[in-house]
Each structure stands twice: as structure tokens, then as C-alpha cells.
């Protein structure tokens, strides 16, 4: 029996029926046609960083507490809703069709639920560039991993969206999951709400785990590429391996610098 027929029958369950809003007009043709505009957006983003930092150099930082609370809260709600929806969908595909279906075959990318959350997810990567504006306007340290991650994720998401890369489903699902926790934390921090001290470490750990799993899914996709119906490209494998690798190194370095090195300094001082 054909793989796509198996897939369509396997997903005819009430668990993953699309909502009315998920059946809205598909923006895929438009976003696929203009996917290269993501390079222009990133270029403008990087230029605005330079301009913004120069502008704020001789000025006092803004508080922006209320706008930051609202910004982080909205992104947290979006990420939580996307996480619940996509984890439910991907989990159903995983347990009914197997792991190979989720990282190798493009059939599920044509589902209404995936179509909707894919283009919304892609646009959210543009919106999230606004995180940097708050850092600059509040005169907070802007570290390399922040703007590198924001800019390259947008490019990688646009590339994966255009090529309908199957393993991109896991990239989107994991990213939404991590951002659910991250933006909830940002909301609490901006609102000065007490939160567990270990929460920032948990978030960075989840980011590192995402890079490890993303690399594994990419490797599996490449291993299974010879099978009939399995879809991948050498370009995608190369760039996903490069990006996941650099993300892993950068987040691991940040983890060491933020959570391990200060502790060692404190211990040496006490001795």
C-alpha cells in the first residue's frame, strides 16, 4: 500500500482534526515565492542593531517594563498554543506511523494543521527580531549568540519552509516548546514575579537538547534518503548540520559561562 495512503488513513482521527481557523487561506505560495526576502529582512535587522547601539550610546536606557511584559506574554501564549497543537500532531504521527514518517516523508506537511502553523511559525521568526530592540533600547548587553541565533533561524526556517523539509516539523515543534518556557520566564522576569532560580538553566539546557535532537533527526533523514519516497537535499543536510553544530557550541559556551564559571569563582574566593 502507498505510503501517502497509509498516512492519510492513519491520521483520520478526531485527535487531530483541524480547527476552523487552521483552515484559513494558505499563505504557502506567497511565502515560498518571496522566501529570499528573509535575507533582506536579516540585513535590515543587522543594520538596525548597529544604528540602535550607536544611537543609545550617549543616551539613558528606557525602562519599557510594561511593553516588555505585554510583548513577552503574547509570544508566550503563541508559543504555548503552537506547542500544544504541534506536539499533539507530531506525537500522533510518531505513534501511528513511526519516527521515519516524521523525519523523512513530506506527506504530513500537506496537512491543514501543519500548513497553518508552519506559515505562522515562519512569520513569528520575523516578529521575534523585536526581542533585540528591547535589549538595545534598555541598554542591556547584546551577546553574539542572541543576534546570530535570531538571524540564522529566520533564514533556516524560510529555506526549510520553501523546500518542505520533513524534519522541519520537529524543528518547529521543539522550538515552540522551548519558547513556551523561555517567554513565560521573560514575562515573569519583566513583571518581577518570583520564579525558580533554576529556570534560566533549564531553558538553556532545553535549547542545547533541541540542537542535539535536531542533529539526530537530520542525520536520520540523510541515512534514510535512499528509501523510496524519502525526501531530503544535500543543501539542507549541510546547512542544518552547520547551524545545529554552531548553535550547540554557542549555547554550551553560554551555559558554561553563565552557570558554571561563576560558581567556580565563588568557590575559589571562599577558599
LINRA-V15696 format. One record per pair of residues at least 6 apart in sequence whose C-alpha atoms are under 7 Angstrom apart, sorted by the first residue. I is the first residue (numbers start at 1). GAP is how many residues later the second one is. D is the distance in whole Angstrom. If there is no record, write none. Layout:
<<I,GAP,D> <I,GAP,D>>
This chain:
<<4,103,6> <10,86,6> <16,73,6> <18,94,7> <18,95,6> <22,90,6> <22,91,6> <22,94,5> <23,89,6> <26,90,7> <27,92,7> <28,91,7> <32,130,5> <35,123,6> <35,127,7> <38,116,7> <38,117,6> <38,120,7> <39,116,7> <42,109,6> <52,84,6> <53,83,6> <56,81,7> <61,76,6> <61,77,4> <61,78,5> <62,75,6> <62,76,5> <63,75,6> <65,125,6> <68,122,7> <69,118,5> <69,121,6> <69,122,6> <72,111,5> <72,114,6> <72,115,5> <73,110,7> <73,111,7> <73,114,6> <75,108,6> <76,103,7> <76,104,5> <76,107,5> <76,108,5> <79,97,5> <79,98,7> <79,100,6> <79,101,5> <80,100,5> <82,35,7> <82,94,6> <83,90,6> <83,93,5> <83,94,5> <86,87,6> <87,86,6> <93,9,7> <94,8,6> <102,64,6> <102,65,6> <103,63,5> <103,64,4> <103,114,6> <103,118,6> <104,62,6> <104,63,7> <104,117,5> <104,126,5> <104,127,6> <105,61,6> <105,124,6> <105,125,5> <105,126,6> <106,58,7> <106,60,5> <106,125,7> <109,6,7> <109,55,7> <109,57,7> <122,35,6> <122,36,7> <125,29,5> <126,28,7> <129,21,6> <135,7,7> <145,105,6> <160,8,6> <165,67,7> <167,50,6> <167,51,7> <171,43,7> <174,36,6> <178,25,7> <178,28,6> <178,29,7> <181,22,7> <182,21,6> <204,47,7> <204,51,7> <208,40,6> <208,43,6> <208,44,7> <211,33,5> <211,36,7> <211,37,6> <214,30,7> <215,26,6> <215,29,6> <218,19,6> <221,11,7> <222,10,7> <222,15,7> <224,6,7> <225,6,6> <225,7,6>>
